Amino acid sequence: MKHLCLSIIGFGTVGQGLAELLVRNQSLLQQRYGLEVTLVSVANSRHGFIYCEEGLHIPTLLELVATGRPLQEQPHVQHWQNALAGLQATSADVLVEATRTNLQDAEPGMSHIRAALARGMHVVTANKGPVALAASELLQLAQQQQVQLRMEATVMAGTPVISTIHEGMAGAQVSEIRGILNGTSNYILSAMATGRDYAEALAEAQAQGYAEADPTADVEGYDALAKTLILAAMVFDYPLKPEQVVRQGITGISKERVQAAMQNGKRIKLIASLRRDMQSGNVEAYVEPVEIPLSDLLARIDGVTNAIKVQSNTLAEVTVIGPGAGRLQTGQGLLADLIATSTFKNF
Ligand SMILES: NC(=O)c1ccc[n+]([C@@H]2O[C@H](COP(=O)([O-])OP(=O)(O)OC[C@H]3O[C@@H](n4cnc5c(N)ncnc54)[C@H](OP(=O)(O)O)[C@@H]3O)[C@@H](O)[C@H]2O)c1
């Protein structure tokens, strides 16, 4: 049996989703993967970082956060107010980073990931910021330290995109990727296709819990941009800066434009696309609303579902469709990476 000590920094929707899956899947992990995971530390911004070498009791932690009580009410824990200080003073095999995505400077996730890699820990991240802005630097640091940096949950949550391309399609030369990578904007555009205007569709998405009170990151295309940057680095090995991606959101799309496209047998979708010029090797990337014909599968993806099409020299077109967000759906992406990490040679 392999024993893996885990630290989770960021214990909100996604961090708790992973913790719940670790409890639910405990016997499966032992029986199928010979893996025993001990959660030794957890941090959020309100209560700081708690650590227990023997392992934290996950149901108690979930109960504490559900009732708004401090994490340090868990018995027998050491406590640091600052997550980075706690991380540096304790030890674990793997860090799961699940703090909020920040596309300005990627903090606080960037510091957590750098510190964990520098300490020789594997890192699994749901946080898009650090890998969108600095994938090369972080992957290089991981390589120097002979540890893994994995990020499945950052693109389409637990729906396997990065591992499908990276591992499942290993050796294929990918020339183009097109996808619907933001569920909120797709929900709004789908609702507009049924006759609602933008404001009504946004209000509906907010009422359903699909859109935040401030929906800017989703509707202006920043969330899809972050995923596009991650795909550029991971699939094309061609890191792009945010300003190198042409980005346009959906806030300027009127009900009339959506209806006119429909009359022409088309749908408007917020499409993230990356294309490699096979001559120059350059990669161009876009996040923008595009009118696409119904013959294109992407036109028929409705609601919060995500989808991605990958063109390559050997497989022509591969399409992956699935959830792009959610507590357990994103927890699944982290869990798959955690299991993959446990098979790494130096474990
Ligand atoms: N939700 C999804 O469906 C989804 C899907 C794919 C990827 N993601 C990504 O996953 C990450 C987490 O998302 P989420 O929905 O779980 O967000 P969330 O519910 O807002 O949780 C974020 C967590 O990070 C904690 N945090 C913030 N700053 C911190 C710091 N300096 N030190 C320690 N903890 C800190 C917060 O503490 P408090 O609890 O005290 O506020 C909270 O527990 C984000 O980067 C997001 O983009 C989310």
PDBQT file of the ligand as one rigid body, heavy atoms in Angstrom, charges set to zero:
ROOT
HETATM    1  N1  LIG A 401     -15.999  25.901  -8.752  1.00  0.00    +0.000 N 
HETATM    2  C1  LIG A 401     -15.746  25.230  -9.870  1.00  0.00    +0.000 C 
HETATM    3  O1  LIG A 401     -16.630  24.574 -10.426  1.00  0.00    +0.000 OA
HETATM    4  C2  LIG A 401     -14.365  25.256 -10.465  1.00  0.00    +0.000 A 
HETATM    5  C3  LIG A 401     -14.097  24.507 -11.627  1.00  0.00    +0.000 A 
HETATM    6  C4  LIG A 401     -12.777  24.482 -12.142  1.00  0.00    +0.000 A 
HETATM    7  C5  LIG A 401     -11.787  25.215 -11.512  1.00  0.00    +0.000 A 
HETATM    8  N2  LIG A 401     -12.108  25.971 -10.394  1.00  0.00    +0.000 N 
HETATM    9  C6  LIG A 401     -11.034  26.722  -9.761  1.00  0.00    +0.000 C 
HETATM   10  O2  LIG A 401     -10.783  26.138  -8.497  1.00  0.00    +0.000 OA
HETATM   11  C7  LIG A 401     -10.388  27.155  -7.568  1.00  0.00    +0.000 C 
HETATM   12  C8  LIG A 401     -11.285  27.082  -6.360  1.00  0.00    +0.000 C 
HETATM   13  O3  LIG A 401     -12.626  27.348  -6.764  1.00  0.00    +0.000 OA
HETATM   14  P1  LIG A 401     -13.817  27.331  -5.718  1.00  0.00    +0.000 P 
HETATM   15  O4  LIG A 401     -15.074  27.373  -6.503  1.00  0.00    +0.000 OA
HETATM   16  O5  LIG A 401     -13.620  26.262  -4.714  1.00  0.00    +0.000 OA
HETATM   17  O6  LIG A 401     -13.603  28.754  -4.997  1.00  0.00    +0.000 OA
HETATM   18  P2  LIG A 401     -14.062  29.171  -3.549  1.00  0.00    +0.000 P 
HETATM   19  O7  LIG A 401     -15.272  28.397  -3.140  1.00  0.00    +0.000 OA
HETATM   20  O8  LIG A 401     -14.122  30.662  -3.555  1.00  0.00    +0.000 OA
HETATM   21  O9  LIG A 401     -12.863  28.679  -2.621  1.00  0.00    +0.000 OA
HETATM   22  C9  LIG A 401     -11.631  29.311  -2.591  1.00  0.00    +0.000 C 
HETATM   23  C10 LIG A 401     -10.959  28.930  -1.306  1.00  0.00    +0.000 C 
HETATM   24  O10 LIG A 401      -9.670  29.530  -1.243  1.00  0.00    +0.000 OA
HETATM   25  C11 LIG A 401      -9.481  30.060   0.064  1.00  0.00    +0.000 C 
HETATM   26  N3  LIG A 401      -8.440  31.082   0.045  1.00  0.00    +0.000 N 
HETATM   27  C12 LIG A 401      -8.419  32.273  -0.594  1.00  0.00    +0.000 A 
HETATM   28  N4  LIG A 401      -7.259  32.921  -0.341  1.00  0.00    +0.000 NA
HETATM   29  C13 LIG A 401      -6.527  32.098   0.451  1.00  0.00    +0.000 A 
HETATM   30  C14 LIG A 401      -5.241  32.195   1.058  1.00  0.00    +0.000 A 
HETATM   31  N5  LIG A 401      -4.458  33.266   0.879  1.00  0.00    +0.000 N 
HETATM   32  N6  LIG A 401      -4.812  31.161   1.823  1.00  0.00    +0.000 NA
HETATM   33  C15 LIG A 401      -5.604  30.064   2.027  1.00  0.00    +0.000 A 
HETATM   34  N7  LIG A 401      -6.824  29.920   1.474  1.00  0.00    +0.000 NA
HETATM   35  C16 LIG A 401      -7.278  30.931   0.700  1.00  0.00    +0.000 A 
HETATM   36  C17 LIG A 401     -10.841  30.573   0.447  1.00  0.00    +0.000 C 
HETATM   37  O11 LIG A 401     -10.926  30.810   1.831  1.00  0.00    +0.000 OA
HETATM   38  P3  LIG A 401     -12.330  31.229   2.538  1.00  0.00    +0.000 P 
HETATM   39  O12 LIG A 401     -13.176  29.959   2.500  1.00  0.00    +0.000 OA
HETATM   40  O13 LIG A 401     -11.933  31.589   3.910  1.00  0.00    +0.000 OA
HETATM   41  O14 LIG A 401     -12.880  32.332   1.705  1.00  0.00    +0.000 OA
HETATM   42  C18 LIG A 401     -11.696  29.405  -0.045  1.00  0.00    +0.000 C 
HETATM   43  O15 LIG A 401     -11.715  28.371   0.910  1.00  0.00    +0.000 OA
HETATM   44  C19 LIG A 401     -10.478  28.487  -8.320  1.00  0.00    +0.000 C 
HETATM   45  O16 LIG A 401      -9.208  28.864  -8.743  1.00  0.00    +0.000 OA
HETATM   46  C20 LIG A 401     -11.390  28.170  -9.495  1.00  0.00    +0.000 C 
HETATM   47  O17 LIG A 401     -11.106  28.964 -10.628  1.00  0.00    +0.000 OA
HETATM   48  C21 LIG A 401     -13.353  25.994  -9.879  1.00  0.00    +0.000 A 
ENDROOT
TORSDOF 0
